[in-house]
């Protein structure tokens, strides 16, 4: 489990049995996204603003990158 805090809140990345999950919370504690992120199809369900934050964290090496 890895948690990354940014100016908009936090991203909590979890991997279990080879499946990846993401929980994104804003500064007020509201859940913006919670769900699987293991496949390209999973990632189509992520709101664009959350996906952008996830990709930034991956690019910075704060979270493991996406491997299809």
Secondary structure, 3 states (H helix, E strand, C coil): CEEEEECCEEEEEEEECCEEEEEEEECCCCEEEEEECCCHHHHHCCCHHHHHHHHHHHHCCCCCCCCC
